[in-house]
Amino acid sequence: MTDIHSVHGVDLPGGDLEIAKMPGHWLLARLGKRVLRPGGLRLTRALLDDLAISPADEVVEFAPGLGVTARMILQREPQRYTAIERDAQAVQWTARQLPSAPHISVLVGRADQTQLPAGCASLVVGEAMLSMQTEEHKRRIVAEAFRLLRPGGRYGIHELAIVPDDMHPDRQGEINRALSSVIHVGARPLRSQEWKALLQSVGFRVVALGHAPMHLLRPLRLIEDEGVFGALRLAKNLLHDNAARRRVMAMRWVFEHYRANLSAIYMVAQKDP
């Protein structure tokens, strides 16, 4: 069974918390899940394809988590890669997953105030992190991405979206509360037009977008993202941990109950030259 406090001897954030109080994404990580993005690897690949990363790019990634997207970015051989992660334990984990090289850095910092110089990047990436922020904090993070980018730079996001766009705010609030109650992190996903408006509010122009079903905990998605052996490892760990299994089943119930109103979304936005 996966140690609920560490993976391969490296502590992950929240290891000192009871399973009942642990943020959902770190609970899943401890159970063996490595892909924690709402649209899975397929939507991340689509995002990276539309970002068109080249060897000339200097990339900043916000909240790299377990480093899955970081490794996909590095396969495209950018000139420089810098990750900003607010949790020191997560920084240690991510750094262990990446090659040790002068052009690769994993730093402790805040996505809304990175301390990096303005115009230091040609590309900024952030996945599954804006959805958990307040409206004002979302805007500060997006504004920081804009500040970091040089003219012509691109910003890619992969987040959770509420559908349809004309949903009544009361229903949207109900879904947010239900998600927050099971993942134990404030969940505030936006409708597609709201995500677009957020990016535009700081000066970005949206140039590409795509959607995928939010099937994070469905068997076929688990196999697609984790592989057969990874999915079996997760299932084995759940069978041996009653408290964790109850948490994961509660998350899955909410995802399925609101499946018609939850979607994964990615957007690529550009800072005009």
C-alpha positions as CSV (number, residue, x, y, z in Angstrom):
1,M,0.0,0.0,0.0
2,T,1.2,3.5,-0.7
3,D,2.4,5.3,2.4
4,I,-0.2,8.0,3.0
5,H,2.5,10.4,4.2
6,S,5.2,10.0,1.5
7,V,5.9,8.5,-1.9
8,H,9.3,6.9,-2.6
9,G,10.5,8.4,0.7
10,V,9.7,12.0,-0.2
11,D,7.1,13.7,2.0
12,L,4.2,15.4,0.1
13,P,2.2,18.4,1.4
14,G,-0.4,17.7,4.0
15,G,1.2,14.5,5.2
16,D,0.6,15.5,8.8
17,L,-3.2,15.9,8.2
18,E,-5.8,13.3,8.9
19,I,-7.2,11.6,5.8
20,A,-10.6,13.2,6.5
21,K,-9.1,16.7,6.4
22,M,-6.5,16.3,3.6
23,P,-7.0,18.2,0.4
24,G,-8.4,15.9,-2.3
25,H,-5.6,16.2,-4.8
26,W,-2.9,15.3,-2.3
27,L,-5.0,12.4,-1.0
28,L,-5.2,11.0,-4.6
29,A,-1.4,11.6,-5.0
30,R,-0.7,9.5,-1.9
31,L,-2.9,6.8,-3.2
32,G,-0.8,6.6,-6.3
33,K,-2.6,8.9,-8.7
34,R,-0.1,11.0,-10.7
35,V,-2.3,12.9,-13.2
36,L,-4.4,15.3,-11.3
37,R,-5.7,17.6,-14.1
38,P,-9.4,17.8,-14.7
39,G,-9.1,17.0,-18.5
40,G,-6.4,14.4,-18.0
41,L,-3.3,13.9,-20.1
42,R,-5.2,14.2,-23.4
43,L,-6.2,17.8,-22.6
44,T,-2.8,18.7,-21.3
45,R,-1.3,17.4,-24.6
46,A,-3.7,19.5,-26.6
47,L,-2.8,22.6,-24.5
48,L,0.9,22.0,-25.0
49,D,0.4,21.5,-28.7
50,D,-1.4,24.8,-29.1
51,L,1.3,26.5,-27.0
52,A,3.8,25.3,-29.6
53,I,6.7,25.1,-27.3
54,S,10.1,25.5,-29.1
55,P,13.8,25.4,-28.1
56,A,13.7,29.2,-28.1
57,D,11.1,29.4,-25.3
58,E,11.7,30.3,-21.7
59,V,8.9,28.7,-19.7
60,V,7.5,29.4,-16.3
61,E,5.0,26.9,-14.8
62,F,2.8,27.8,-11.8
63,A,2.1,25.0,-9.3
64,P,3.7,22.1,-11.1
65,G,2.5,19.6,-8.4
66,L,3.9,16.1,-9.1
67,G,5.8,17.3,-12.2
68,V,3.9,15.4,-14.9
69,T,3.3,18.4,-17.1
70,A,6.8,19.7,-16.3
71,R,8.3,16.5,-17.8
72,M,6.1,16.9,-20.9
73,I,7.3,20.5,-21.3
74,L,10.9,19.4,-21.0
75,Q,10.5,16.8,-23.7
76,R,10.0,19.8,-26.0
77,E,13.4,21.1,-25.0
78,P,12.7,24.8,-24.1
79,Q,15.7,27.1,-23.5
80,R,14.7,27.5,-19.8
81,Y,12.1,26.0,-17.5
82,T,11.2,27.6,-14.1
83,A,8.6,26.2,-11.8
84,I,7.0,28.2,-9.0
85,E,5.4,26.2,-6.2
86,R,4.2,27.6,-2.9
87,D,4.7,24.5,-0.8
88,A,8.3,23.6,0.1
89,Q,7.5,19.8,0.3
90,A,6.0,19.9,-3.2
91,V,9.1,21.7,-4.5
92,Q,11.3,18.9,-3.2
93,W,9.0,16.3,-4.8
94,T,8.9,18.1,-8.2
95,A,12.7,18.7,-8.2
96,R,13.2,14.9,-7.7
97,Q,11.1,14.2,-10.8
98,L,13.0,16.5,-13.1
99,P,16.6,16.3,-14.6
100,S,19.3,18.2,-12.7
101,A,20.4,20.8,-15.2
102,P,21.4,24.5,-15.2
103,H,18.4,25.5,-17.3
104,I,15.8,23.8,-15.0
105,S,14.7,25.5,-11.7
106,V,12.0,24.7,-9.1
107,L,11.5,27.6,-6.7
108,V,9.4,28.2,-3.7
109,G,7.1,31.2,-4.4
110,R,3.6,32.5,-4.9
111,A,1.9,32.5,-8.3
112,D,0.5,35.9,-7.7
113,Q,3.9,37.3,-6.6
114,T,6.7,35.2,-8.1
115,Q,9.6,37.7,-7.5
116,L,10.7,36.9,-11.0
117,P,11.7,39.8,-13.3
118,A,9.1,41.3,-15.7
119,G,9.4,40.0,-19.2
120,C,11.5,37.0,-18.2
121,A,9.3,34.4,-20.0
122,S,7.9,33.7,-23.5
123,L,5.4,31.2,-22.1
124,V,3.6,30.7,-18.8
125,V,1.6,27.5,-17.9
126,G,-0.8,26.9,-15.0
127,E,-3.1,23.9,-14.6
128,A,-5.7,23.0,-12.0
129,M,-4.9,25.9,-9.7
130,L,-7.0,28.9,-10.7
131,S,-10.2,27.0,-10.0
132,M,-9.4,26.9,-6.3
133,Q,-8.8,30.6,-5.9
134,T,-11.1,33.5,-5.1
135,E,-12.1,35.9,-7.9
136,E,-9.6,38.5,-6.7
137,H,-6.8,35.9,-6.3
138,K,-7.5,34.5,-9.8
139,R,-7.1,38.0,-11.3
140,R,-3.8,38.6,-9.4
141,I,-2.4,35.3,-10.7
142,V,-3.4,36.0,-14.3
143,A,-2.0,39.5,-14.0
144,E,1.3,38.1,-12.7
145,A,1.4,35.8,-15.8
146,F,0.9,38.9,-18.0
147,R,3.7,40.7,-16.2
148,L,6.1,37.8,-16.6
149,L,5.5,37.5,-20.4
150,R,7.4,39.4,-23.0
151,P,5.2,40.9,-25.8
152,G,3.9,38.1,-28.0
153,G,4.2,35.6,-25.1
154,R,1.6,32.9,-24.5
155,Y,-0.2,31.9,-21.3
156,G,-1.9,28.5,-21.1
157,I,-4.4,27.3,-18.5
158,H,-6.2,24.0,-17.9
159,E,-9.0,24.3,-15.4
160,L,-12.4,23.1,-14.4
161,A,-15.4,24.8,-16.1
162,I,-19.1,25.1,-15.3
163,V,-21.4,24.4,-18.2
164,P,-23.6,25.7,-19.8
165,D,-22.6,29.4,-20.0
166,D,-26.1,30.5,-19.2
167,M,-26.3,28.6,-15.9
168,H,-28.1,30.4,-13.1
169,P,-25.7,31.7,-10.4
170,D,-27.5,29.9,-7.7
171,R,-26.9,26.6,-9.4
172,Q,-23.3,27.5,-9.9
173,G,-22.9,28.3,-6.2
174,E,-24.5,24.9,-5.3
175,I,-21.9,23.1,-7.4
176,N,-19.1,25.1,-6.0
177,R,-20.2,24.2,-2.4
178,A,-20.6,20.5,-3.3
179,L,-17.1,20.4,-4.8
180,S,-15.5,22.2,-1.9
181,S,-17.2,19.9,0.7
182,V,-15.6,16.8,-0.8
183,I,-12.1,18.0,-1.9
184,H,-11.6,20.2,1.2
185,V,-10.3,23.1,-0.9
186,G,-12.4,26.0,-1.9
187,A,-13.6,25.2,-5.4
188,R,-14.7,28.2,-7.6
189,P,-14.6,27.0,-11.3
190,L,-16.0,29.5,-13.9
191,R,-18.1,29.3,-17.0
192,S,-16.2,29.3,-20.3
193,Q,-17.1,33.0,-21.0
194,E,-16.0,33.9,-17.4
195,W,-12.6,32.2,-17.9
196,K,-12.2,34.2,-21.2
197,A,-13.3,37.4,-19.5
198,L,-10.8,36.9,-16.7
199,L,-7.9,36.6,-19.2
200,Q,-9.1,39.6,-21.2
201,S,-9.4,41.7,-18.0
202,V,-5.6,41.9,-17.6
203,G,-4.9,42.5,-21.3
204,F,-4.7,39.0,-22.8
205,R,-6.2,37.9,-26.1
206,V,-7.6,34.3,-26.2
207,V,-6.3,32.5,-29.3
208,A,-7.2,28.9,-28.6
209,L,-9.5,26.8,-26.4
210,G,-10.7,23.3,-26.0
211,H,-12.9,21.1,-23.7
212,A,-12.9,17.6,-22.4
213,P,-15.3,15.7,-20.1
214,M,-14.4,15.9,-16.4
215,H,-13.8,12.2,-15.9
216,L,-11.0,12.4,-13.4
217,L,-12.1,9.3,-11.4
218,R,-13.8,7.2,-14.1
219,P,-12.1,3.8,-14.8
220,L,-11.4,4.5,-18.5
221,R,-9.8,7.9,-17.7
222,L,-7.8,6.3,-14.9
223,I,-6.4,3.7,-17.3
224,E,-5.7,6.4,-20.0
225,D,-3.9,8.7,-17.5
226,E,-2.2,6.2,-15.2
227,G,-1.8,3.1,-17.4
228,V,-3.2,-0.3,-16.4
229,F,-0.7,-0.9,-13.6
230,G,-1.1,2.6,-12.2
231,A,-4.9,2.2,-12.1
232,L,-4.6,-1.2,-10.4
233,R,-2.2,0.3,-7.9
234,L,-4.7,3.0,-7.0
235,A,-7.5,0.4,-6.8
236,K,-5.4,-1.8,-4.5
237,N,-4.5,1.1,-2.2
238,L,-8.2,2.1,-2.0
239,L,-9.2,-1.4,-1.0
240,H,-6.8,-1.4,1.9
241,D,-7.7,2.0,3.3
242,N,-11.3,2.5,4.4
243,A,-11.0,6.2,5.3
244,A,-9.3,7.1,2.0
245,R,-11.9,5.0,0.0
246,R,-14.8,6.9,1.7
247,R,-13.2,10.2,0.7
248,V,-12.6,9.2,-2.9
249,M,-16.1,7.7,-3.3
250,A,-17.6,11.0,-2.0
251,M,-15.5,12.9,-4.6
252,R,-16.6,10.6,-7.3
253,W,-20.3,10.8,-6.3
254,V,-20.2,14.6,-6.6
255,F,-18.4,14.5,-10.0
256,E,-21.0,12.1,-11.3
257,H,-24.0,13.9,-9.7
258,Y,-23.0,17.1,-11.5
259,R,-21.5,15.5,-14.6
260,A,-23.8,17.5,-16.9
261,N,-22.5,20.7,-15.5
262,L,-18.7,20.0,-15.1
263,S,-16.2,20.2,-17.9
264,A,-12.4,20.5,-18.3
265,I,-11.2,23.5,-20.3
266,Y,-8.0,24.8,-21.6
267,M,-7.2,28.2,-23.1
268,V,-4.2,29.8,-24.7
269,A,-4.0,33.5,-24.4
270,Q,-1.5,35.9,-25.9
271,K,0.1,39.1,-24.8
272,D,0.0,41.3,-27.9
273,P,3.3,42.3,-29.4
